[in-house]
Amino acid sequence: MKEIGGVDIKYLAEKYGTPLYVYDFNRIEENVRKIKGAFKYDEGRVKIYYALKAFSHPVLIKFLKDRGLGFDCVSPGEIRLALECNADRKDIIFTGNYESYEDLEFAYKLKVLINLDGINSYLRLRKIGKVDFISFRINPGKGKGKYEQITTGGEKSKFGIPYEEAVEAYRIAYEDGIRRFGAHIMVGSGILDKDFFPSIVEHFLAILKKIKEQIEIEFEHIDIGGGFGIPYFDDKSELDIGYTGSKVLEVFNEKVGEYRLGKPLLAIEPGRYIVGNAGYLITKVCGIKKSYHNFIGVDAGFNIFARPALYGAEHSVCVYNGFDKGKIIANICGQICENTDILARDRELPDLKEGDIIIFTNAGAYCSVLSSSYNMRYRPAEIAIYNSKDHLITRRETFEDYVSRFCSVELEGKNGKDEGTGGNA
Ligand SMILES: Cc1ncc(COP(=O)(O)O)c(C=O)c1O
């Protein structure tokens, strides 16, 4: 691998330093085009809300807004960022969980659509003010995800209202006089099985049918969440997004009609699919060690690339301008003082030397956003490449940034142990 979006990787590493996140915005544009095509995007009938949590950068928000996407936000901070990037409040959804009174008040005052995570979220919301539209996140009793940690439907999930209790939720709102409704599911992330999506939508709509049979309501907004996967190192094939979109639409249109659920808009909330394969983490080899394993130490740790440590995720690894034949089997590790700081395990690598550049691919979603400055290893700069031009979109964090939040306080009074005892006695 030598280039990203037509720009030489070594040039980027020298110009901006490493570690460095690089995003190919032409690839993002292509992903948007693909998912819009697959779901026959149409403002009035099918709407795409990018899940901001995957990579929440203002440059990306504006880029996606200009291409017609709305935004799914999980916190007041994300809502605020989307608004500051001039997203229309009508194009923003708030899907929190265990939302505080303050979270709900924030979203309520801004009049963004809220997917409520529980019945008691609704009880908090109605204390804030009058609502005329309610949407609940339902846990449909099953889910799927590339890892258990990112499977968000089913018995082990903390999200949503168990589907058996969903009628009760809608009934309470109905008895309060609410007549406009939505419904939401989000059952997992990183799903590559094209048949899963139409089948979970069918199951979801059957749940809504049961609700409708008990309370005569219709739905204006039916949101099936995100979860559309991309292939990583250990996956064999990619998600057939064309088939997924058309089958979902087929099931949706058929069942919504059959169950007389109203004329709902279909909403999807892709995150990973939009940015995942457009991001790269550029690192430099700092040290090579032959221990009980071979270790290649690079200048990025799990503090800025958490997915391997967090989920056991495996990203593909490329070496700049090379990688013909594997010569050694090695673990690639970072510089963080934790044994979990392994970024790739048992990889076949060529003979490497200090200063060589290693690139982790598919690092666009849930990578830089999970960064911290643990060990005082600072967060990297970020670069957008569009039409073969590189742009700095996030500057590298510095020591001064890190310490700027500390408050200088003189703690007064004596340590109890010191009083009259002369210290540690
Ligand atoms: C509510 C909600 N919507 C959408 C997404 C996006 O999921 P993905 O990136 O898998 O498309 C998530 C991810 O966790 C989510 O929690």
The ligand as a Gaussian input file, in Angstrom:
#p B3LYP/6-31G(d) Opt

LIG

0 1
 C      -28.861000       3.798000      18.127000
 C      -27.797000       3.478000      17.158000
 N      -28.004000       3.747000      15.866000
 C      -27.064000       3.503000      14.935000
 C      -25.837000       2.953000      15.285000
 C      -24.836000       2.737000      14.208000
 O      -24.462000       1.432000      14.060000
 P      -23.488000       1.000000      12.884000
 O      -22.270000       1.799000      12.986000
 O      -23.266000      -0.441000      13.127000
 O      -24.232000       1.256000      11.609000
 C      -25.589000       2.626000      16.618000
 C      -24.307000       2.006000      16.994000
 O      -24.055000       1.568000      18.059000
 C      -26.581000       2.903000      17.584000
 O      -26.389000       2.636000      18.869000

